[in-house]
Amino acid sequence: MARSFNKRNLTTGDIAKLCGVNFRTVIRWIQRGHLKAFQLPGRGDNRVQVADFIEFLGENNMPIPEELQPTGRRVLIV
């Protein structure tokens, strides 16, 4: 998967593709409290912050997808 994720929040579909599981599995992780998420107003779709997803992967000994790994150095100019 060569696609880069420049988003701060991921959908359950994004996470399912990155983990190679069905999106319902991701929803189950959220419902059971394994993966931190928030619901959007209206339909109540779930979103997961990238940082929370990376933390979840680490806690469950799952590899961090290449698309989510930092690319290059970031410089802070003060």
C-alpha angles and dihedrals in degrees: 000000000000096000116117122220109221092167127107092211129048130205123230086252092055091051092046091054093046092050097038093238136117116273089240088064089056090050089051090052088053094046092050092050096246093117121040114229142155130220125236118232116259111022093022097233113176124243127187125202112237091236091054091048092051089049090051091051092051093048090052097044092244121146118255108241115245090239091064098045115104113262115219128327126313119216123208112207114197 
